[in-house]
Amino acid sequence: MLEGLAPVVSADTRLVILGSFPGAASLAVQQYYGHPRNGFWELVGAVLGVDLRGLPYATRLDTLRAHGVGVWDVIAKAERQGSLDSAIRNETRNPLADFVATLPQLRAIGFNGGTAARLGRLQLAGVDHGLALIDLPSSSPAHTIALDDKRRAWLRLSIALR
């Protein structure tokens, strides 16, 4: 059974980006979006107006928190061969409803990819959270739409940070 990563948030988090579950490369280095071809850091950097990809990992996380951005996943534990979401089996989900209740400044959740959106929306259904829920194209290199198209979609997140 593989275990995901701890959430990255602060008391001032206004936007949380939820992925599905870390891929093999991310788990190996214990870093969110640790695969060098994953576009996450470039996409979030475009939203923040900061070149995150060139920064050390700890500085990336500090920069996210300083801008009111958090990161976590909808799945806490799972069995999976490789990194594709379609290979996830026997998952245990993170307690998203309880999690969002701990973030008083939270305005929006961005779902990084279809699996995160499907499972995350299901977990938050029926919860009166008042949050904007924003579905995003996956930052994964396996999701083969052009990075510029992904960037345009991800820039919608900036509304939560105003």
ROSE-4610 file (N, C-alpha, C; in Angstrom, 1 decimal, always signed):
// ROSE-4610
residu = [M/M/M/L/L/L/E/E/E/G/G/G/L/L/L/A/A/A/P/P/P/V/V/V/V/V/V/S/S/S/A/A/A/D/D/D/T/T/T/R/R/R/L/L/L/V/V/V/I/I/I/L/L/L/G/G/G/S/S/S/F/F/F/P/P/P/G/G/G/A/A/A/A/A/A/S/S/S/L/L/L/A/A/A/V/V/V/Q/Q/Q/Q/Q/Q/Y/Y/Y/Y/Y/Y/G/G/G/H/H/H/P/P/P/R/R/R/N/N/N/G/G/G/F/F/F/W/W/W/E/E/E/L/L/L/V/V/V/G/G/G/A/A/A/V/V/V/L/L/L/G/G/G/V/V/V/D/D/D/L/L/L/R/R/R/G/G/G/L/L/L/P/P/P/Y/Y/Y/A/A/A/T/T/T/R/R/R/L/L/L/D/D/D/T/T/T/L/L/L/R/R/R/A/A/A/H/H/H/G/G/G/V/V/V/G/G/G/V/V/V/W/W/W/D/D/D/V/V/V/I/I/I/A/A/A/K/K/K/A/A/A/E/E/E/R/R/R/Q/Q/Q/G/G/G/S/S/S/L/L/L/D/D/D/S/S/S/A/A/A/I/I/I/R/R/R/N/N/N/E/E/E/T/T/T/R/R/R/N/N/N/P/P/P/L/L/L/A/A/A/D/D/D/F/F/F/V/V/V/A/A/A/T/T/T/L/L/L/P/P/P/Q/Q/Q/L/L/L/R/R/R/A/A/A/I/I/I/G/G/G/F/F/F/N/N/N/G/G/G/G/G/G/T/T/T/A/A/A/A/A/A/R/R/R/L/L/L/G/G/G/R/R/R/L/L/L/Q/Q/Q/L/L/L/A/A/A/G/G/G/V/V/V/D/D/D/H/H/H/G/G/G/L/L/L/A/A/A/L/L/L/I/I/I/D/D/D/L/L/L/P/P/P/S/S/S/S/S/S/S/S/S/P/P/P/A/A/A/H/H/H/T/T/T/I/I/I/A/A/A/L/L/L/D/D/D/D/D/D/K/K/K/R/R/R/R/R/R/A/A/A/W/W/W/L/L/L/R/R/R/L/L/L/S/S/S/I/I/I/A/A/A/L/L/L/R/R/R]
num = [1/1/1/2/2/2/3/3/3/4/4/4/5/5/5/6/6/6/7/7/7/8/8/8/9/9/9/10/10/10/11/11/11/12/12/12/13/13/13/14/14/14/15/15/15/16/16/16/17/17/17/18/18/18/19/19/19/20/20/20/21/21/21/22/22/22/23/23/23/24/24/24/25/25/25/26/26/26/27/27/27/28/28/28/29/29/29/30/30/30/31/31/31/32/32/32/33/33/33/34/34/34/35/35/35/36/36/36/37/37/37/38/38/38/39/39/39/40/40/40/41/41/41/42/42/42/43/43/43/44/44/44/45/45/45/46/46/46/47/47/47/48/48/48/49/49/49/50/50/50/51/51/51/52/52/52/53/53/53/54/54/54/55/55/55/56/56/56/57/57/57/58/58/58/59/59/59/60/60/60/61/61/61/62/62/62/63/63/63/64/64/64/65/65/65/66/66/66/67/67/67/68/68/68/69/69/69/70/70/70/71/71/71/72/72/72/73/73/73/74/74/74/75/75/75/76/76/76/77/77/77/78/78/78/79/79/79/80/80/80/81/81/81/82/82/82/83/83/83/84/84/84/85/85/85/86/86/86/87/87/87/88/88/88/89/89/89/90/90/90/91/91/91/92/92/92/93/93/93/94/94/94/95/95/95/96/96/96/97/97/97/98/98/98/99/99/99/100/100/100/101/101/101/102/102/102/103/103/103/104/104/104/105/105/105/106/106/106/107/107/107/108/108/108/109/109/109/110/110/110/111/111/111/112/112/112/113/113/113/114/114/114/115/115/115/116/116/116/117/117/117/118/118/118/119/119/119/120/120/120/121/121/121/122/122/122/123/123/123/124/124/124/125/125/125/126/126/126/127/127/127/128/128/128/129/129/129/130/130/130/131/131/131/132/132/132/133/133/133/134/134/134/135/135/135/136/136/136/137/137/137/138/138/138/139/139/139/140/140/140/141/141/141/142/142/142/143/143/143/144/144/144/145/145/145/146/146/146/147/147/147/148/148/148/149/149/149/150/150/150/151/151/151/152/152/152/153/153/153/154/154/154/155/155/155/156/156/156/157/157/157/158/158/158/159/159/159/160/160/160/161/161/161/162/162/162]
x = [+0.9/+0.0/+0.9/+0.7/+1.4/+0.7/+1.5/+0.9/+1.3/+0.3/+0.5/+1.3/+1.3/+2.0/+1.2/+1.8/+1.0/+0.6/-0.5/-1.0/+0.0/+0.0/+0.8/-0.2/-0.4/-1.3/-0.8/-1.4/-1.2/-2.5/-2.5/-3.8/-4.4/-3.6/-4.0/-4.3/-4.4/-4.7/-6.1/-6.0/-7.3/-7.7/-6.7/-6.9/-6.1/-6.8/-6.1/-6.3/-5.1/-5.1/-5.0/-6.0/-6.1/-5.8/-4.8/-4.5/-5.2/-4.9/-5.5/-4.7/-3.4/-2.5/-1.1/-0.1/+1.3/+1.7/+2.3/+2.9/+4.2/+4.7/+5.8/+7.1/+7.3/+8.5/+8.3/+7.1/+6.8/+7.0/+6.5/+6.6/+8.1/+8.8/+10.3/+11.1/+10.7/+11.5/+10.7/+9.5/+8.7/+8.4/+8.0/+7.7/+6.5/+5.6/+4.5/+5.0/+4.5/+4.8/+6.3/+6.8/+8.3/+8.8/+7.9/+8.3/+8.7/+9.9/+10.4/+9.6/+8.8/+8.0/+6.6/+6.2/+4.9/+4.9/+3.8/+3.7/+3.2/+3.0/+2.3/+3.1/+4.4/+5.1/+5.1/+5.1/+5.0/+3.6/+2.6/+1.2/+0.9/+1.2/+1.0/+1.8/+3.0/+3.9/+3.2/+2.6/+1.9/+0.7/+0.0/-1.0/-0.5/+0.6/+1.2/+2.1/+2.6/+3.5/+4.9/+5.3/+6.6/+7.1/+8.4/+9.0/+9.4/+8.4/+8.6/+9.6/+9.6/+10.3/+11.8/+12.4/+13.8/+14.2/+13.2/+13.4/+13.6/+14.4/+14.4/+13.0/+12.8/+11.5/+10.9/+11.7/+11.2/+10.8/+11.6/+11.2/+10.0/+9.7/+8.5/+7.3/+7.4/+6.3/+6.1/+7.2/+7.1/+6.4/+6.8/+6.2/+4.7/+4.3/+2.9/+2.1/+2.7/+2.0/+1.9/+3.0/+3.0/+2.0/+1.6/+0.6/-0.8/-0.9/-2.3/-2.7/-1.7/-2.0/-1.6/-2.5/-2.2/-2.2/-1.7/-1.7/-1.9/-2.7/-3.0/-3.5/-4.0/-4.5/-5.9/-6.7/-8.0/-7.8/-6.7/-6.5/-5.3/-5.5/-4.5/-3.6/-4.2/-3.4/-4.0/-3.2/-3.7/-2.6/-3.1/-2.2/-2.2/-1.0/-0.9/+0.5/+0.4/+1.6/+1.8/+2.9/+3.2/+2.5/+2.2/+1.7/+0.3/-0.3/-1.6/-2.7/-3.6/-4.8/-5.6/-5.7/-6.5/-6.0/-4.7/-4.2/-4.4/-5.0/-5.2/-6.3/-5.9/-6.8/-6.8/-7.9/-8.1/-7.7/-8.2/-7.8/-8.6/-7.9/-8.5/-8.4/-9.5/-9.6/-9.3/-8.7/-8.5/-9.8/-9.9/-11.2/-11.3/-11.7/-11.8/-12.7/-13.9/-14.9/-14.3/-13.7/-13.0/-11.9/-11.1/-9.9/-10.3/-11.3/-11.7/-12.3/-12.8/-13.3/-12.2/-11.0/-9.9/-9.2/-9.7/-9.1/-10.1/-10.1/-11.1/-11.0/-9.9/-9.8/-10.0/-10.3/-10.4/-11.5/-11.3/-12.3/-12.5/-11.5/-11.7/-10.8/-11.3/-10.5/-10.4/-9.1/-8.8/-8.5/-9.2/-9.0/-8.1/-6.9/-5.9/-6.2/-7.0/-7.3/-8.7/-9.1/-10.4/-10.7/-9.7/-9.9/-10.0/-9.2/-9.3/-10.6/-11.1/-12.4/-13.5/-13.5/-14.6/-14.7/-13.5/-13.5/-13.7/-13.0/-13.1/-14.5/-15.2/-16.6/-17.5/-17.3/-18.1/-17.9/-16.7/-16.4/-17.0/-17.1/-17.6/-19.1/-19.7/-21.1/-22.0/-22.9/-23.8/-23.2/-21.9/-21.3/-21.5/-22.0/-22.2/-20.9/-20.1/-18.7/-18.6/-19.5/-19.5/-18.2/-17.6/-16.3/-16.5/-15.7/-15.7/-14.9/-15.5/-14.8/-14.5/-13.2/-12.7/-12.0/-12.5/-11.9/-10.8/-9.7/-8.5/-8.0/-7.4/-6.8/-5.6/-5.3/-4.2/-2.9/-2.0/-0.7/+0.2/-0.2/+0.6/+1.0/+2.2/+2.6/+1.8/+1.1/+0.2/-1.0/-1.4/-2.5/-1.9/-2.1/-1.3/-1.8/-2.7/-3.1/-1.9/-1.8/-0.7/-0.6/+0.6/+0.8/+0.2/+0.2/-0.5/-2.0/-2.6/-4.0/-4.3/-3.4/-3.5/-3.3/-2.4/-2.1/-3.3/-4.0/-5.2/-6.2/-6.4/-7.4/-7.0/-5.7/-5.2/-5.3/-5.2/-5.2/-6.5/-7.6/-8.8/-8.7/-7.6/-7.4/-7.1/-6.6/-6.2/-7.4/-8.6/-9.7/-9.8/-9.4/-9.4/-8.3/-7.4/-6.2/-6.3/-7.4/-7.5/-7.9]
y = [-1.2/+0.0/+1.2/+2.1/+3.4/+4.5/+5.3/+6.4/+7.8/+8.7/+10.0/+10.9/+12.2/+13.2/+14.0/+14.6/+15.5/+16.8/+17.4/+18.6/+19.7/+20.6/+21.9/+23.0/+23.6/+24.7/+25.6/+26.7/+27.6/+28.2/+28.9/+29.5/+30.5/+31.0/+32.0/+31.4/+30.1/+29.4/+29.8/+30.4/+30.8/+29.8/+29.1/+28.2/+26.9/+25.8/+24.5/+23.8/+23.3/+22.5/+21.0/+20.3/+18.9/+18.0/+17.2/+16.2/+14.9/+13.8/+12.5/+11.8/+11.4/+10.7/+10.8/+11.0/+11.2/+10.1/+10.4/+9.4/+8.8/+7.8/+7.1/+8.0/+8.9/+9.8/+10.7/+11.2/+12.1/+11.3/+10.1/+9.3/+9.0/+8.7/+8.4/+9.5/+10.7/+11.9/+12.6/+12.1/+12.7/+14.2/+14.5/+15.9/+15.9/+16.8/+17.0/+17.3/+16.7/+16.9/+16.8/+15.7/+15.5/+15.0/+14.6/+14.2/+15.4/+15.4/+16.6/+17.1/+16.2/+16.6/+17.1/+16.9/+17.4/+18.9/+19.5/+20.9/+21.7/+21.0/+21.7/+23.0/+22.9/+24.1/+25.2/+24.9/+26.0/+26.6/+25.7/+26.2/+27.1/+26.6/+27.4/+28.7/+28.5/+29.7/+30.8/+30.4/+31.3/+32.0/+31.3/+31.9/+32.9/+32.6/+33.5/+34.5/+34.4/+35.3/+35.1/+33.8/+33.5/+32.3/+32.3/+31.1/+30.1/+29.2/+28.2/+27.1/+26.7/+25.6/+25.7/+26.9/+27.1/+27.2/+27.1/+27.2/+25.8/+25.8/+24.5/+24.2/+22.9/+22.4/+23.1/+23.2/+23.8/+25.3/+26.0/+27.4/+27.4/+26.4/+26.4/+26.3/+25.4/+25.3/+26.5/+27.2/+28.4/+29.5/+29.5/+30.5/+30.3/+29.0/+28.7/+29.2/+28.8/+29.2/+30.8/+31.5/+32.9/+33.6/+32.9/+33.4/+32.8/+32.1/+31.6/+30.4/+29.6/+28.4/+27.2/+26.2/+24.9/+23.8/+22.6/+21.5/+20.2/+19.3/+18.0/+17.1/+15.9/+15.0/+14.4/+14.0/+13.4/+12.0/+11.3/+9.9/+9.9/+9.3/+9.2/+8.0/+6.8/+5.6/+4.8/+4.1/+3.3/+2.2/+1.3/+0.3/+0.8/+0.8/+1.2/+0.7/+0.2/-0.1/+1.1/+1.7/+2.9/+4.2/+5.1/+6.4/+6.8/+6.0/+6.3/+6.2/+7.2/+7.1/+5.9/+5.5/+4.3/+3.0/+3.0/+1.9/+1.9/+3.0/+3.1/+2.0/+1.3/+0.3/+0.4/+0.0/-0.1/+1.2/+2.3/+3.6/+3.9/+4.7/+5.3/+6.8/+7.5/+8.9/+9.8/+10.9/+11.9/+12.5/+13.0/+13.5/+15.0/+15.2/+16.6/+17.5/+17.0/+17.9/+18.4/+17.5/+17.9/+18.9/+18.6/+19.4/+20.8/+21.0/+22.4/+23.2/+22.5/+23.1/+23.7/+23.3/+23.8/+25.0/+25.4/+26.5/+27.7/+28.6/+29.7/+30.7/+30.8/+31.8/+31.1/+29.8/+29.1/+29.6/+29.9/+30.4/+29.4/+28.7/+27.8/+26.6/+25.5/+24.3/+24.1/+23.9/+23.5/+22.0/+21.3/+19.9/+19.7/+19.1/+18.9/+17.5/+17.6/+16.4/+15.8/+14.9/+14.3/+13.5/+12.6/+11.8/+12.6/+13.6/+14.5/+15.2/+15.6/+16.3/+15.4/+14.2/+13.3/+12.8/+12.4/+12.0/+13.1/+14.2/+15.4/+15.9/+16.1/+16.6/+15.6/+14.3/+13.3/+13.5/+13.7/+13.8/+15.1/+16.1/+17.4/+17.6/+16.7/+16.8/+16.8/+17.7/+17.7/+18.5/+19.0/+19.8/+21.2/+22.0/+23.4/+24.2/+24.2/+24.8/+26.2/+26.5/+27.8/+28.1/+27.1/+27.2/+27.2/+27.9/+27.7/+26.4/+25.5/+24.3/+24.4/+24.3/+24.5/+23.3/+22.7/+21.6/+22.1/+21.4/+21.8/+20.7/+20.9/+19.8/+19.4/+18.1/+17.5/+18.1/+18.4/+18.9/+17.7/+16.5/+15.3/+15.3/+14.9/+14.7/+13.7/+12.8/+11.8/+12.4/+13.6/+14.4/+15.3/+14.9/+15.4/+16.7/+17.5/+18.7/+19.7/+20.7/+21.6/+22.4/+22.6/+23.3/+24.7/+25.4/+26.7/+26.6/+25.5/+25.3/+25.0/+24.3/+24.0/+25.3/+26.1/+27.4/+28.3/+28.4/+29.3/+28.8/+27.5/+27.0/+27.2/+27.0/+27.2/+28.6/+29.6/+31.0/+31.4/+30.6/+30.8/+30.8/+30.1/+30.0/+31.4/+32.3/+33.6/+34.3/+34.0/+34.7/+34.4/+33.3/+32.9/+33.6/+34.2/+34.8/+36.3/+36.9/+38.4/+38.9]
z = [+0.0/+0.0/+0.0/-0.9/-1.0/-0.2/+0.4/+1.2/+0.5/+0.4/-0.2/+0.7/+0.3/+1.0/+1.9/+2.9/+3.8/+3.1/+3.6/+2.9/+3.1/+2.2/+2.3/+2.3/+3.5/+3.7/+4.8/+5.0/+6.1/+6.6/+7.6/+8.1/+7.1/+6.2/+5.2/+3.9/+3.8/+2.5/+2.0/+0.7/+0.1/-1.1/-1.6/-2.7/-2.4/-2.6/-2.5/-3.8/-4.3/-5.5/-5.1/-5.5/-5.1/-6.4/-6.2/-7.2/-6.8/-7.6/-7.3/-6.3/-6.7/-5.8/-6.4/-5.6/-6.2/-7.1/-8.2/-9.1/-8.5/-9.2/-8.7/-8.5/-9.4/-9.3/-8.1/-7.8/-6.7/-5.4/-5.3/-4.1/-3.8/-4.9/-4.8/-4.1/-4.5/-4.0/-2.8/-2.5/-1.5/-1.7/-3.0/-3.4/-4.2/-4.0/-4.9/-6.3/-7.3/-8.7/-9.0/-8.5/-8.6/-9.9/-10.8/-12.2/-13.0/-13.5/-14.2/-15.4/-16.0/-17.1/-16.7/-15.4/-15.0/-15.0/-15.5/-15.7/-14.5/-13.4/-12.3/-11.9/-11.7/-11.1/-12.1/-13.4/-14.4/-14.4/-14.3/-14.4/-13.2/-12.0/-10.8/-10.8/-11.3/-11.4/-12.3/-13.4/-14.2/-13.5/-12.7/-11.9/-10.9/-10.3/-9.2/-9.8/-11.1/-11.7/-11.1/-10.8/-10.2/-10.9/-11.2/-11.8/-10.7/-10.5/-9.4/-9.8/-11.1/-11.5/-11.2/-11.2/-11.0/-9.5/-8.6/-7.2/-6.5/-5.4/-4.7/-4.2/-4.0/-3.6/-2.3/-1.3/+0.0/-0.3/-1.1/-1.5/-2.3/-3.2/-3.9/-3.0/-2.0/-1.0/-0.2/+0.2/+1.0/+0.1/-1.2/-2.1/-2.2/-2.4/-2.4/-1.2/+0.0/+1.2/+1.3/+0.9/+1.0/+0.1/-1.0/-1.9/-1.6/-0.5/-0.1/-0.8/-1.3/-2.1/-1.3/-1.3/-0.7/-1.7/-1.3/-2.2/-1.4/-1.9/-1.3/-2.4/-2.0/-2.9/-2.3/-3.2/-2.7/-2.2/-2.6/-2.1/-1.1/+0.0/+1.1/+0.9/+0.5/+0.3/-0.8/-1.5/-2.6/-3.0/-3.8/-4.5/-5.9/-6.5/-7.9/-8.5/-9.7/-10.4/-11.4/-11.4/-12.2/-11.7/-12.6/-12.1/-12.7/-13.5/-14.1/-13.1/-13.1/-12.2/-12.5/-13.7/-14.1/-13.4/-12.9/-12.2/-10.7/-10.2/-8.7/-8.3/-7.2/-6.7/-5.1/-4.6/-3.1/-2.4/-2.9/-2.3/-1.0/-0.2/+1.0/+0.7/+0.8/+0.5/+1.7/+1.4/+2.4/+2.9/+4.1/+4.7/+4.2/+3.0/+2.4/+3.1/+3.5/+4.2/+5.5/+6.3/+7.5/+7.3/+6.2/+5.9/+5.5/+4.7/+4.3/+5.5/+6.4/+7.6/+8.5/+8.3/+9.1/+8.4/+7.3/+6.5/+6.4/+7.4/+7.4/+6.2/+5.6/+4.5/+3.1/+3.1/+1.8/+1.0/-0.3/-1.2/-2.3/-2.7/-3.9/-3.8/-4.5/-4.7/-6.2/-6.6/-8.0/-8.0/-8.9/-9.1/-10.2/-10.0/-11.0/-11.7/-12.7/-13.5/-13.2/-14.1/-14.0/-12.8/-12.4/-11.2/-10.0/-9.8/-8.6/-8.6/-9.8/-9.8/-9.5/-10.0/-9.8/-8.3/-7.8/-6.4/-5.4/-5.7/-4.8/-4.7/-5.9/-5.9/-5.1/-5.3/-4.6/-3.1/-2.6/-1.2/-0.6/-1.4/-0.9/-1.2/-1.9/-2.2/-0.9/-0.8/+0.4/+1.5/+1.4/+2.4/+2.0/+3.0/+2.7/+2.9/+1.9/+2.0/+1.4/+0.5/-0.2/-1.0/-1.4/-2.2/-3.7/-4.4/-5.9/-6.1/-6.9/-7.3/-8.8/-9.1/-10.4/-11.0/-12.0/-12.7/-13.6/-13.6/-14.4/-15.2/-16.4/-17.1/-16.3/-16.3/-15.5/-16.0/-15.0/-15.2/-15.7/-15.6/-15.9/-17.4/-17.7/-19.1/-19.8/-19.1/-19.7/-20.3/-19.8/-20.4/-21.5/-22.7/-23.8/-24.5/-23.9/-24.5/-24.3/-25.2/-25.1/-23.8/-23.4/-22.1/-22.1/-23.3/-23.4/-23.1/-23.6/-23.4/-21.9/-21.3/-19.8/-19.1/-19.5/-18.8/-18.8/-19.9/-20.0/-19.0/-18.9/-18.0/-16.5/-16.3/-14.9/-14.4/-15.3/-15.0/-14.3/-14.5/-13.8/-12.3/-11.8/-10.3/-9.7/-10.5/-9.9/-9.3/-9.7/-9.0/-7.5/-7.1/-5.7/-4.9/-5.6/-4.8/-4.8/-5.3/-5.3/-3.9]
